[in-house]
Amino acid sequence: MAVVALACSSEGRSGTTDSVASTATDDTLRAAVITDTVANDSDDPAIWIDTVNPANSLILGTDKGDSTGGVYVFGLDGRIDTTRTRRPMLRPNNVDAITGLTVGGKMIDIAVAAERGRMALRVFQLPEMTPIDNGGIPVFDGDTTRAPMGVALYKRASDGAVFAIVGGKSGPTDGYLWQYRLEDAGNGSVRGTKVRAFGAFSGTKEIEAITVDQSLGYVFYSDETVGIRKYHADPVHPDAARELALFATTGFVQDHEGLAIYPTSDSTGFLIASDQQGQRIQLFRREGSAGKPHDHVSIATIPVSAKETDGLEVTAKALSPSFPEGALVMMSTDRTFHIFDWREVRKRLPQ
């Protein structure tokens, strides 16, 4: 099995698209499926791919209720899988998933969520969503002003080491993100060890949305209201401390939010960003421009049915006959997640 990591109507019925905003136009991207509602406040999704039977793949989505939150699990039909859903949790914000962490001599798939109320990362083995973290991995040395929000996972190609990159509610203008190596604790559980602090911050709002380009080895994150920043994901890269790009500094209504990468090859594709208050997504060339790999210019802006999206995730893997080219999943502020057929996104891209 493999993981691709990847936020309506008040009824929250699956398989419907009734809750398109009243301001929607004919160009608005409408969801193929809208999930059942969560209890409190939907925030961020991830996607787990079942490579044996992709139609059994799962959507994970956080509900950031302060004491009754959780990581919800949905089928591709949008219905809640109550046996795998993990709640209550204390304000979980973001979630990500990855394949290939070695625990107990076996390669497993994991989901990792940032649980603000515990100042910790929570680690679950997929697809059962079994907790394997001994109650949580502490982050930010217990500094509650930096309560964890964003999380993205990275697997280093050279040795298979797995890392969690974490952003908090606040932080310094340099070293805002902390990176932890995740590894077998020797008793069937996972521990995390801090390996670096990195990343510039404007100081204007916060950093929550983070994504990693696994094959090219870059991490992108949203400096809300300012732009999108880019660094090397490998903490021991010779240029690990150098900012490679700051882009998307204009053209957003207000907050730069969810980020995800849709690959069209090992080195090409699209970086997708949520233009939150604009109720739209913006797409950038993953590979940059000719001869300038860190020159990421917006190539498309697409209005969407999801409302004020915080978190989003995407996969290029075929999931089912309904999603033969993959799917884009976006949080919506009415406590749901919208699942879009990638073919409908592709129709709106420049040829």
C-alpha positions in Angstrom: 0.0 0.0 0.0 1.1 3.6 -0.6 0.1 7.0 0.7 -0.3 10.2 -1.1 -0.7 13.0 1.3 -2.2 15.1 1.0 -10.1 21.1 4.6 -22.8 22.7 1.3 -25.4 22.1 2.5 -26.2 22.1 6.2 -27.2 18.5 5.7 -23.6 17.6 4.6 -25.0 14.8 2.4 -22.4 12.9 0.3 -22.6 12.8 -3.4 -24.3 16.2 -3.7 -23.2 19.6 -4.9 -26.2 21.6 -3.7 -24.2 24.0 -1.5 -22.5 26.1 -4.2 -22.1 29.7 -3.0 -24.6 32.1 -4.3 -21.8 34.1 -6.0 -20.8 31.1 -8.1 -20.4 31.6 -11.8 -20.4 29.2 -14.7 -16.7 28.8 -14.4 -16.9 27.7 -10.7 -15.4 24.3 -10.0 -18.1 22.3 -8.3 -17.5 19.3 -6.1 -18.3 15.8 -7.3 -18.8 14.7 -3.7 -19.4 16.7 -0.5 -18.6 14.8 2.7 -20.8 14.4 5.7 -20.4 17.2 8.3 -18.0 17.1 11.2 -19.1 18.1 14.6 -17.3 21.4 15.0 -15.0 23.1 12.5 -13.4 21.3 9.5 -9.9 22.4 8.7 -7.5 20.2 6.7 -7.5 17.0 4.6 -5.1 14.3 3.6 -5.5 11.4 1.1 -4.5 7.7 1.7 -4.2 5.6 -1.4 -5.1 1.9 -1.3 -2.9 0.6 -4.1 -4.5 -2.8 -4.0 -8.0 -1.4 -4.5 -7.9 2.4 -5.1 -11.6 2.6 -4.8 -11.1 1.8 -1.1 -8.8 4.9 -0.6 -9.6 7.2 2.3 -10.0 10.9 2.9 -8.8 12.1 6.3 -10.1 15.4 7.6 -9.5 17.3 10.8 -12.2 18.9 13.0 -10.6 21.5 15.3 -13.0 21.4 18.1 -11.3 22.4 21.3 -12.3 19.3 23.3 -14.5 17.3 20.9 -12.4 17.6 17.8 -10.8 14.7 15.9 -9.4 13.2 12.7 -12.3 12.0 10.7 -12.1 9.3 8.0 -14.3 9.3 5.0 -14.8 6.9 2.1 -14.7 8.3 -1.5 -18.5 8.5 -1.3 -18.0 11.2 1.5 -19.5 9.2 4.3 -17.9 9.0 7.7 -16.1 5.8 8.6 -16.9 5.7 12.3 -14.6 2.7 13.0 -11.5 4.6 11.8 -12.4 8.1 12.9 -10.4 9.2 16.0 -12.1 11.5 18.5 -12.3 13.2 20.8 -9.1 15.2 20.3 -8.0 18.6 21.6 -8.1 21.0 18.6 -6.3 19.0 15.9 -5.4 21.4 13.0 -3.6 19.9 10.1 -3.0 16.3 9.0 -0.7 14.6 6.5 0.0 11.0 5.4 3.0 9.2 4.0 4.2 5.6 3.2 7.3 3.8 4.2 8.1 4.5 7.8 9.9 1.4 9.4 8.4 0.4 12.7 9.1 -3.0 14.3 11.0 -4.1 11.2 8.0 -3.4 8.9 7.2 -0.6 6.5 4.0 1.0 7.4 1.8 3.9 6.3 1.1 6.7 8.8 -1.0 9.8 9.2 0.3 12.6 11.4 -1.9 15.3 12.9 -1.0 18.4 14.9 -3.0 18.4 18.1 -2.8 22.0 19.5 -4.5 21.2 22.8 -1.8 18.7 23.6 1.1 20.6 22.1 1.9 17.4 20.3 2.0 15.5 17.0 -0.3 12.5 16.9 0.8 9.5 14.8 -1.6 6.9 13.5 -0.9 3.7 11.5 -3.0 3.5 8.3 -5.4 2.3 7.2 -6.7 1.2 10.7 -5.8 4.6 12.2 -4.2 2.9 15.2 -2.4 5.3 17.5 1.3 4.6 17.7 2.7 7.6 19.5 2.4 6.8 23.2 -0.1 9.7 23.6 1.7 12.2 21.4 5.1 13.6 20.4 5.8 17.0 22.2 6.7 19.9 19.9 8.1 23.4 20.4 9.5 22.5 23.8 6.1 23.0 25.3 5.9 26.7 24.4 2.1 27.2 24.3 2.3 30.4 22.4 3.6 28.3 19.5 0.8 25.7 19.6 1.2 23.4 16.6 -1.0 24.0 13.6 0.5 23.0 10.2 2.3 19.7 9.5 3.7 18.2 6.4 5.7 14.9 6.0 8.8 14.4 4.0 10.6 11.2 3.1 14.3 11.6 2.1 15.1 9.6 -1.0 18.7 8.9 -0.1 18.0 6.9 3.0 14.2 6.7 3.5 14.3 8.9 6.7 10.9 10.4 7.5 10.4 13.9 8.9 7.5 16.0 10.1 7.8 19.8 9.4 5.7 21.7 11.9 4.4 25.3 11.9 2.8 26.9 15.0 0.4 29.7 15.9 3.3 32.1 16.3 7.1 32.2 16.0 10.2 34.2 15.3 11.1 36.0 12.0 13.7 33.3 11.4 13.3 29.6 12.4 9.5 29.6 12.5 9.3 25.9 11.3 10.6 23.1 13.3 11.6 19.8 11.7 11.4 16.5 13.5 12.8 13.1 12.4 10.2 10.3 13.0 11.5 6.9 13.8 10.9 3.6 15.6 11.0 4.1 19.4 11.7 0.3 19.8 8.4 -0.7 21.3 6.1 -0.5 18.4 5.6 3.2 18.7 7.1 6.3 17.0 9.3 9.1 18.5 10.3 12.4 17.1 13.6 14.2 17.4 14.1 17.8 16.4 16.7 18.2 13.7 16.4 21.9 12.8 14.5 25.2 13.0 14.2 27.1 9.7 12.1 29.4 7.6 11.6 33.1 7.3 8.4 34.7 8.6 7.1 38.2 7.9 5.6 38.6 11.3 2.2 39.7 9.9 0.0 36.8 10.8 1.0 33.1 11.0 2.2 30.0 9.1 -0.1 27.0 8.8 -0.2 25.6 5.3 2.9 23.5 4.4 3.5 21.0 1.6 6.5 19.0 0.5 7.6 18.2 -3.1 8.8 14.7 -2.4 10.6 13.9 -5.6 12.3 17.4 -6.0 13.0 17.8 -2.3 11.4 21.2 -1.7 9.1 22.5 1.1 6.6 25.3 0.4 4.7 27.1 3.0 2.2 30.0 3.2 3.2 33.1 5.0 -0.4 34.3 5.3 -1.2 37.6 3.6 2.4 37.9 2.3 3.3 35.0 -0.1 4.5 31.5 -0.5 8.1 30.6 0.6 10.3 27.8 -0.6 13.2 25.9 1.0 15.1 22.6 0.7 13.3 19.9 2.6 16.5 18.0 3.5 17.8 19.4 6.8 21.4 18.6 5.9 21.3 20.0 2.4 24.2 22.5 1.9 21.7 25.3 1.2 19.1 24.1 3.8 19.0 27.5 5.5 18.7 29.6 2.3 15.3 30.8 1.1 14.9 29.7 -2.5 11.9 31.8 -3.4 9.2 34.1 -2.1 6.4 34.3 -4.6 2.6 34.9 -5.0 3.1 38.3 -3.2 0.3 39.9 -5.2 -3.0 38.6 -6.6 -4.4 37.1 -3.4 -7.5 38.6 -1.8 -6.1 38.2 1.7 -4.8 34.9 3.2 -2.5 32.4 1.4 -3.7 29.1 2.8 -3.7 25.4 1.8 -0.9 24.1 -0.5 -0.6 20.8 -2.5 1.3 19.5 -5.5 -0.3 17.7 -8.4 2.5 16.0 -10.4 2.4 15.4 -14.1 5.8 13.7 -14.1 8.7 13.3 -11.6 9.6 16.9 -12.1 6.6 18.7 -13.6 3.1 19.6 -12.5 1.3 22.2 -10.5 1.5 23.8 -7.1 -2.1 24.6 -5.9 -2.8 27.3 -3.3 -6.0 28.3 -1.6 -6.8 32.0 -2.1 -9.0 31.8 1.0 -11.2 34.9 1.0 -11.4 34.8 -2.8 -13.1 31.4 -2.7 -10.7 30.2 -5.4 -7.5 28.3 -6.0 -4.4 29.6 -7.8 -2.1 27.3 -9.7 1.7 27.7 -10.3 4.1 25.7 -12.3 5.8 23.2 -10.0 9.0 23.2 -12.0 9.2 27.0 -12.3 10.0 28.6 -15.6 12.6 27.7 -18.3 16.0 27.8 -16.7 14.6 29.3 -13.5 13.4 26.4 -11.2 12.4 28.8 -8.4 10.4 31.2 -10.6 6.8 30.3 -9.8 4.3 32.4 -11.7 0.6 32.0 -11.4 -0.9 30.3 -14.5 -4.5 29.9 -13.5 -7.1 31.2 -11.0 -10.2 29.0 -10.6 -13.3 29.8 -8.4 -14.5 26.8 -6.3 -17.6 25.8 -4.5 -15.8 25.2 -1.3 -16.1 28.1 1.1 -13.1 30.0 2.5 -10.8 27.0 2.2 -8.1 26.6 4.8 -6.6 23.2 4.0 -6.5 21.3 0.7 -4.8 18.1 -0.7 -4.6 16.5 -4.1 -3.5 13.3 -5.7 -2.8 12.4 -9.3 -3.4 8.7 -8.7 -6.6 7.1 -10.2 -9.0 6.5 -7.3 -12.1 5.1 -9.0 -14.1 5.5 -12.2 -15.3 8.8 -10.8 -11.8 10.1 -10.3 -9.6 8.5 -13.1 -7.0 11.3 -13.0 -7.1 11.8 -9.2 -8.9 14.2 -7.0 -8.6 17.6 -5.2 -10.0 17.7 -1.7 -10.8 21.1 -0.1 -12.0 22.1 3.4 -15.2 24.2 3.4 -16.3 26.4 6.3 -19.7 24.6 6.6 -18.0 21.7 8.3 -17.5 19.6 5.2 -14.8 18.7 2.7 -15.4 19.0 -1.1 -13.9 16.3 -3.4 -13.3 17.5 -6.9 -12.7 15.4 -10.0 -9.2 16.5 -11.4 -10.5 16.3 -14.9 -12.7 19.3 -14.1 -9.6 21.2 -12.9 -7.7 20.3 -16.0 -10.4 21.7 -18.2 -9.7 25.1 -16.7 -6.0 25.1 -17.2 -4.2 26.8 -20.1 -3.2 24.4 -22.8 
